[in-house]
Amino acid sequence: MRKSLSIMSDGTENVSSKSGVSIPGELPRRLMTAFEVAGFVGCHEESVRRAYLCGQLKRQRFGVRSCRFDPVDVRDWIARGAPTRVS
């Protein structure tokens, strides 16, 4: 499934896929990729990888080499001080 991240005119992000469009500013109700988490939080994808490697963010293994993130865990990471974009 191909996903895209677009920036809306008011500065919010919108992650869309073929199955539907999520509401801007809200996390989807499914497991998210590192790219989607980085787009929502406002940091680089590598920052998300570093967060789960040092134990700040929980992940779920997805196949052999990839992982997915539960939106509840992402919200918890943000509440604990995830590196968000300065506006």
Chimera marker file (.cmm) of the C-alpha trace (Angstrom):
<marker_set name="trace">
<marker id="1" x="0.000" y="0.000" z="0.000" r="1" g="1" b="0" radius="0.5"/>
<marker id="2" x="1.478" y="3.352" z="-1.026" r="1" g="1" b="0" radius="0.5"/>
<marker id="3" x="1.282" y="6.178" z="1.481" r="1" g="1" b="0" radius="0.5"/>
<marker id="4" x="2.023" y="9.854" z="1.062" r="1" g="1" b="0" radius="0.5"/>
<marker id="5" x="2.612" y="12.703" z="3.469" r="1" g="1" b="0" radius="0.5"/>
<marker id="6" x="1.398" y="16.148" z="2.457" r="1" g="1" b="0" radius="0.5"/>
<marker id="7" x="1.640" y="19.475" z="4.229" r="1" g="1" b="0" radius="0.5"/>
<marker id="8" x="-1.656" y="21.400" z="4.318" r="1" g="1" b="0" radius="0.5"/>
<marker id="9" x="-1.810" y="25.183" z="3.734" r="1" g="1" b="0" radius="0.5"/>
<marker id="10" x="-2.254" y="25.813" z="7.472" r="1" g="1" b="0" radius="0.5"/>
<marker id="11" x="0.966" y="23.892" z="8.281" r="1" g="1" b="0" radius="0.5"/>
<marker id="12" x="-0.610" y="20.616" z="9.455" r="1" g="1" b="0" radius="0.5"/>
<marker id="13" x="0.353" y="17.251" z="8.015" r="1" g="1" b="0" radius="0.5"/>
<marker id="14" x="-2.000" y="14.867" z="6.275" r="1" g="1" b="0" radius="0.5"/>
<marker id="15" x="-1.072" y="11.200" z="5.797" r="1" g="1" b="0" radius="0.5"/>
<marker id="16" x="-3.133" y="9.602" z="3.071" r="1" g="1" b="0" radius="0.5"/>
<marker id="17" x="-3.306" y="6.153" z="1.543" r="1" g="1" b="0" radius="0.5"/>
<marker id="18" x="-5.375" y="4.329" z="-1.024" r="1" g="1" b="0" radius="0.5"/>
<marker id="19" x="-7.692" y="3.078" z="1.707" r="1" g="1" b="0" radius="0.5"/>
<marker id="20" x="-8.652" y="6.565" z="2.872" r="1" g="1" b="0" radius="0.5"/>
<marker id="21" x="-7.502" y="9.868" z="4.243" r="1" g="1" b="0" radius="0.5"/>
<marker id="22" x="-6.861" y="10.503" z="7.910" r="1" g="1" b="0" radius="0.5"/>
<marker id="23" x="-7.955" y="13.673" z="9.640" r="1" g="1" b="0" radius="0.5"/>
<marker id="24" x="-5.132" y="16.243" z="9.757" r="1" g="1" b="0" radius="0.5"/>
<marker id="25" x="-3.521" y="16.490" z="13.188" r="1" g="1" b="0" radius="0.5"/>
<marker id="26" x="-4.771" y="13.083" z="14.379" r="1" g="1" b="0" radius="0.5"/>
<marker id="27" x="-2.968" y="9.778" z="14.409" r="1" g="1" b="0" radius="0.5"/>
<marker id="28" x="-4.494" y="6.955" z="12.362" r="1" g="1" b="0" radius="0.5"/>
<marker id="29" x="-6.134" y="3.991" z="14.111" r="1" g="1" b="0" radius="0.5"/>
<marker id="30" x="-3.642" y="1.513" z="12.692" r="1" g="1" b="0" radius="0.5"/>
<marker id="31" x="0.016" y="0.693" z="13.067" r="1" g="1" b="0" radius="0.5"/>
<marker id="32" x="2.275" y="3.394" z="11.617" r="1" g="1" b="0" radius="0.5"/>
<marker id="33" x="5.623" y="3.304" z="9.814" r="1" g="1" b="0" radius="0.5"/>
<marker id="34" x="8.663" y="5.277" z="10.982" r="1" g="1" b="0" radius="0.5"/>
<marker id="35" x="8.074" y="7.718" z="8.098" r="1" g="1" b="0" radius="0.5"/>
<marker id="36" x="4.506" y="8.394" z="9.215" r="1" g="1" b="0" radius="0.5"/>
<marker id="37" x="5.526" y="8.853" z="12.852" r="1" g="1" b="0" radius="0.5"/>
<marker id="38" x="8.286" y="11.270" z="11.834" r="1" g="1" b="0" radius="0.5"/>
<marker id="39" x="5.845" y="13.252" z="9.701" r="1" g="1" b="0" radius="0.5"/>
<marker id="40" x="3.343" y="13.521" z="12.520" r="1" g="1" b="0" radius="0.5"/>
<marker id="41" x="5.869" y="14.386" z="15.225" r="1" g="1" b="0" radius="0.5"/>
<marker id="42" x="7.849" y="16.750" z="13.012" r="1" g="1" b="0" radius="0.5"/>
<marker id="43" x="11.243" y="15.125" z="13.273" r="1" g="1" b="0" radius="0.5"/>
<marker id="44" x="13.469" y="13.135" z="10.947" r="1" g="1" b="0" radius="0.5"/>
<marker id="45" x="12.810" y="9.460" z="10.310" r="1" g="1" b="0" radius="0.5"/>
<marker id="46" x="16.221" y="8.646" z="11.786" r="1" g="1" b="0" radius="0.5"/>
<marker id="47" x="15.167" y="10.299" z="15.080" r="1" g="1" b="0" radius="0.5"/>
<marker id="48" x="12.280" y="7.828" z="15.302" r="1" g="1" b="0" radius="0.5"/>
<marker id="49" x="14.676" y="4.936" z="14.717" r="1" g="1" b="0" radius="0.5"/>
<marker id="50" x="17.047" y="6.216" z="17.398" r="1" g="1" b="0" radius="0.5"/>
<marker id="51" x="14.129" y="6.554" z="19.823" r="1" g="1" b="0" radius="0.5"/>
<marker id="52" x="13.157" y="2.902" z="19.523" r="1" g="1" b="0" radius="0.5"/>
<marker id="53" x="16.762" y="1.700" z="19.522" r="1" g="1" b="0" radius="0.5"/>
<marker id="54" x="17.449" y="3.397" z="22.872" r="1" g="1" b="0" radius="0.5"/>
<marker id="55" x="14.097" y="2.290" z="24.334" r="1" g="1" b="0" radius="0.5"/>
<marker id="56" x="12.145" y="5.569" z="24.330" r="1" g="1" b="0" radius="0.5"/>
<marker id="57" x="9.563" y="4.369" z="21.788" r="1" g="1" b="0" radius="0.5"/>
<marker id="58" x="7.975" y="0.920" z="21.667" r="1" g="1" b="0" radius="0.5"/>
<marker id="59" x="7.854" y="-0.885" z="18.338" r="1" g="1" b="0" radius="0.5"/>
<marker id="60" x="6.337" y="-4.034" z="16.903" r="1" g="1" b="0" radius="0.5"/>
<marker id="61" x="8.324" y="-6.168" z="14.517" r="1" g="1" b="0" radius="0.5"/>
<marker id="62" x="6.763" y="-6.350" z="11.082" r="1" g="1" b="0" radius="0.5"/>
<marker id="63" x="8.374" y="-8.975" z="8.929" r="1" g="1" b="0" radius="0.5"/>
<marker id="64" x="12.117" y="-9.534" z="9.030" r="1" g="1" b="0" radius="0.5"/>
<marker id="65" x="13.544" y="-6.027" z="8.769" r="1" g="1" b="0" radius="0.5"/>
<marker id="66" x="10.777" y="-3.510" z="9.363" r="1" g="1" b="0" radius="0.5"/>
<marker id="67" x="8.759" y="-2.348" z="12.330" r="1" g="1" b="0" radius="0.5"/>
<marker id="68" x="5.494" y="-0.541" z="13.034" r="1" g="1" b="0" radius="0.5"/>
<marker id="69" x="4.393" y="1.752" z="15.833" r="1" g="1" b="0" radius="0.5"/>
<marker id="70" x="1.139" y="1.776" z="17.775" r="1" g="1" b="0" radius="0.5"/>
<marker id="71" x="-0.479" y="5.264" z="17.885" r="1" g="1" b="0" radius="0.5"/>
<marker id="72" x="-0.918" y="4.934" z="21.671" r="1" g="1" b="0" radius="0.5"/>
<marker id="73" x="2.845" y="4.462" z="22.067" r="1" g="1" b="0" radius="0.5"/>
<marker id="74" x="3.516" y="7.421" z="19.753" r="1" g="1" b="0" radius="0.5"/>
<marker id="75" x="1.231" y="9.670" z="21.844" r="1" g="1" b="0" radius="0.5"/>
<marker id="76" x="3.031" y="8.500" z="24.986" r="1" g="1" b="0" radius="0.5"/>
<marker id="77" x="6.419" y="9.283" z="23.412" r="1" g="1" b="0" radius="0.5"/>
<marker id="78" x="5.225" y="12.773" z="22.459" r="1" g="1" b="0" radius="0.5"/>
<marker id="79" x="3.917" y="13.367" z="25.992" r="1" g="1" b="0" radius="0.5"/>
<marker id="80" x="7.314" y="12.368" z="27.411" r="1" g="1" b="0" radius="0.5"/>
<marker id="81" x="9.137" y="14.939" z="25.246" r="1" g="1" b="0" radius="0.5"/>
<marker id="82" x="9.621" y="13.689" z="21.704" r="1" g="1" b="0" radius="0.5"/>
<marker id="83" x="11.669" y="16.045" z="19.510" r="1" g="1" b="0" radius="0.5"/>
<marker id="84" x="8.880" y="17.993" z="17.799" r="1" g="1" b="0" radius="0.5"/>
<marker id="85" x="9.195" y="20.671" z="15.157" r="1" g="1" b="0" radius="0.5"/>
<marker id="86" x="9.459" y="24.236" z="16.481" r="1" g="1" b="0" radius="0.5"/>
<marker id="87" x="6.636" y="26.384" z="15.094" r="1" g="1" b="0" radius="0.5"/>
<link id1="1" id2="2" r="1" g="1" b="0" radius="0.2"/>
<link id1="2" id2="3" r="1" g="1" b="0" radius="0.2"/>
<link id1="3" id2="4" r="1" g="1" b="0" radius="0.2"/>
<link id1="4" id2="5" r="1" g="1" b="0" radius="0.2"/>
<link id1="5" id2="6" r="1" g="1" b="0" radius="0.2"/>
<link id1="6" id2="7" r="1" g="1" b="0" radius="0.2"/>
<link id1="7" id2="8" r="1" g="1" b="0" radius="0.2"/>
<link id1="8" id2="9" r="1" g="1" b="0" radius="0.2"/>
<link id1="9" id2="10" r="1" g="1" b="0" radius="0.2"/>
<link id1="10" id2="11" r="1" g="1" b="0" radius="0.2"/>
<link id1="11" id2="12" r="1" g="1" b="0" radius="0.2"/>
<link id1="12" id2="13" r="1" g="1" b="0" radius="0.2"/>
<link id1="13" id2="14" r="1" g="1" b="0" radius="0.2"/>
<link id1="14" id2="15" r="1" g="1" b="0" radius="0.2"/>
<link id1="15" id2="16" r="1" g="1" b="0" radius="0.2"/>
<link id1="16" id2="17" r="1" g="1" b="0" radius="0.2"/>
<link id1="17" id2="18" r="1" g="1" b="0" radius="0.2"/>
<link id1="18" id2="19" r="1" g="1" b="0" radius="0.2"/>
<link id1="19" id2="20" r="1" g="1" b="0" radius="0.2"/>
<link id1="20" id2="21" r="1" g="1" b="0" radius="0.2"/>
<link id1="21" id2="22" r="1" g="1" b="0" radius="0.2"/>
<link id1="22" id2="23" r="1" g="1" b="0" radius="0.2"/>
<link id1="23" id2="24" r="1" g="1" b="0" radius="0.2"/>
<link id1="24" id2="25" r="1" g="1" b="0" radius="0.2"/>
<link id1="25" id2="26" r="1" g="1" b="0" radius="0.2"/>
<link id1="26" id2="27" r="1" g="1" b="0" radius="0.2"/>
<link id1="27" id2="28" r="1" g="1" b="0" radius="0.2"/>
<link id1="28" id2="29" r="1" g="1" b="0" radius="0.2"/>
<link id1="29" id2="30" r="1" g="1" b="0" radius="0.2"/>
<link id1="30" id2="31" r="1" g="1" b="0" radius="0.2"/>
<link id1="31" id2="32" r="1" g="1" b="0" radius="0.2"/>
<link id1="32" id2="33" r="1" g="1" b="0" radius="0.2"/>
<link id1="33" id2="34" r="1" g="1" b="0" radius="0.2"/>
<link id1="34" id2="35" r="1" g="1" b="0" radius="0.2"/>
<link id1="35" id2="36" r="1" g="1" b="0" radius="0.2"/>
<link id1="36" id2="37" r="1" g="1" b="0" radius="0.2"/>
<link id1="37" id2="38" r="1" g="1" b="0" radius="0.2"/>
<link id1="38" id2="39" r="1" g="1" b="0" radius="0.2"/>
<link id1="39" id2="40" r="1" g="1" b="0" radius="0.2"/>
<link id1="40" id2="41" r="1" g="1" b="0" radius="0.2"/>
<link id1="41" id2="42" r="1" g="1" b="0" radius="0.2"/>
<link id1="42" id2="43" r="1" g="1" b="0" radius="0.2"/>
<link id1="43" id2="44" r="1" g="1" b="0" radius="0.2"/>
<link id1="44" id2="45" r="1" g="1" b="0" radius="0.2"/>
<link id1="45" id2="46" r="1" g="1" b="0" radius="0.2"/>
<link id1="46" id2="47" r="1" g="1" b="0" radius="0.2"/>
<link id1="47" id2="48" r="1" g="1" b="0" radius="0.2"/>
<link id1="48" id2="49" r="1" g="1" b="0" radius="0.2"/>
<link id1="49" id2="50" r="1" g="1" b="0" radius="0.2"/>
<link id1="50" id2="51" r="1" g="1" b="0" radius="0.2"/>
<link id1="51" id2="52" r="1" g="1" b="0" radius="0.2"/>
<link id1="52" id2="53" r="1" g="1" b="0" radius="0.2"/>
<link id1="53" id2="54" r="1" g="1" b="0" radius="0.2"/>
<link id1="54" id2="55" r="1" g="1" b="0" radius="0.2"/>
<link id1="55" id2="56" r="1" g="1" b="0" radius="0.2"/>
<link id1="56" id2="57" r="1" g="1" b="0" radius="0.2"/>
<link id1="57" id2="58" r="1" g="1" b="0" radius="0.2"/>
<link id1="58" id2="59" r="1" g="1" b="0" radius="0.2"/>
<link id1="59" id2="60" r="1" g="1" b="0" radius="0.2"/>
<link id1="60" id2="61" r="1" g="1" b="0" radius="0.2"/>
<link id1="61" id2="62" r="1" g="1" b="0" radius="0.2"/>
<link id1="62" id2="63" r="1" g="1" b="0" radius="0.2"/>
<link id1="63" id2="64" r="1" g="1" b="0" radius="0.2"/>
<link id1="64" id2="65" r="1" g="1" b="0" radius="0.2"/>
<link id1="65" id2="66" r="1" g="1" b="0" radius="0.2"/>
<link id1="66" id2="67" r="1" g="1" b="0" radius="0.2"/>
<link id1="67" id2="68" r="1" g="1" b="0" radius="0.2"/>
<link id1="68" id2="69" r="1" g="1" b="0" radius="0.2"/>
<link id1="69" id2="70" r="1" g="1" b="0" radius="0.2"/>
<link id1="70" id2="71" r="1" g="1" b="0" radius="0.2"/>
<link id1="71" id2="72" r="1" g="1" b="0" radius="0.2"/>
<link id1="72" id2="73" r="1" g="1" b="0" radius="0.2"/>
<link id1="73" id2="74" r="1" g="1" b="0" radius="0.2"/>
<link id1="74" id2="75" r="1" g="1" b="0" radius="0.2"/>
<link id1="75" id2="76" r="1" g="1" b="0" radius="0.2"/>
<link id1="76" id2="77" r="1" g="1" b="0" radius="0.2"/>
<link id1="77" id2="78" r="1" g="1" b="0" radius="0.2"/>
<link id1="78" id2="79" r="1" g="1" b="0" radius="0.2"/>
<link id1="79" id2="80" r="1" g="1" b="0" radius="0.2"/>
<link id1="80" id2="81" r="1" g="1" b="0" radius="0.2"/>
<link id1="81" id2="82" r="1" g="1" b="0" radius="0.2"/>
<link id1="82" id2="83" r="1" g="1" b="0" radius="0.2"/>
<link id1="83" id2="84" r="1" g="1" b="0" radius="0.2"/>
<link id1="84" id2="85" r="1" g="1" b="0" radius="0.2"/>
<link id1="85" id2="86" r="1" g="1" b="0" radius="0.2"/>
<link id1="86" id2="87" r="1" g="1" b="0" radius="0.2"/>
</marker_set>
